[in-house]
Amino acid sequence: MDGEMGRLGEILLLIYMLLGFAYMGWWGYMLIARPDLVEKWRNARPQWVQRLMLIKKLPRFIEVLVGVMLMSFSLIFLLFVCFLLIRSLLRIGG
């Protein structure tokens, strides 16, 4: 029973890490390459949400820096998922 729960936990971890990889990579790309769409998204929020935002518009340099950080973390997540997947496949095959 413990082995099965461990495998299920590992599979769930892989799925969540893949989702995290995709989400962070998408936002990183949007911040770096498509600032116009980020601005549209920011302006499409309801008025009460826009009033809650403390910083209305960040400088472009900061947005690019955050985008690069998100893309870097996304790549780290992808490498870690690949490592866990290869380790699991070797354990099943061996």
N, C-alpha and C positions, 0 to 999 in steps of 0.2 A: 504494500500500500504506500509506503514512504517513497519508493522509487517512482511510482506513478505520479504522485503529487509533485515530486521534484521535477519530473519531465513536464508536467502541466505548467508549473511555475516558470520553467525555462522557456516554454513556448509562448506563454503570455508576455514574458519579459522581451522576447524577440519581437513580438507583434507590437508592443507599446514602443519599443525603441525604433522600429521601422516607421511607425506613425510620427514619432518625435523627429526622426531624421527628415521625413518628408515635410512636416510643418515648418521646422526651422529653416530648412533649405529653401522652401517657397518664400517665406518672409524675408530671408536674406537676399534672395534674388530680387524680390519686389523693391526692397529698400535701395539696392545698388542700381538696378537697371530700369526700374519703372517707378520713379518718384511721382509721376503724374497720377498713376492709379492709387498710390498710397494717399495722396492728397484728396482724391475723389472719395476714397473710403473714409478718410478723416472727416470730410465735410458732410458725408451721408449719415453720420451719427445723429440721433435726436438731439434737440437743443439742450435738454437737461444733462445729457452725457457730455456734450461739448463744454458746458459750464463747469463740470467736475474736473475736466482736464486742466492740470496746473500749468503745463507748458503747451502752448498752442501750436507752435511750429519750431522744430529743432533746426539748427543750421545743417546745411547739406553735408558738411564734413562729418558731423556726428552721426547722421543717418547712414552714411557710407561705412563708417567705423562699426556701427551696430550691425549692419548688414554683413560685413566681413566676419565679425565675431559669430553671428548666427550661422553663416556658411561653414566656418571652421568647426563649431560644435556639431553641426550636422555631419560633417565628414568624419569626425571622431566617433559619433554614434554609428555611422555606417561601418566603419572599420571594426568597431566593437561587436556589432551584430554579425558581421562576416566571421570574426574570430569565434564567437559562440556557436554559430551555425556549423563551421568546419569542425570544431571540437565535438559537437553533438553527433555529426555524421561519422566522425572517426570512432566515437564510442559505440555507435550502433553497428558499424562495419567490423569492428575489432573484437 
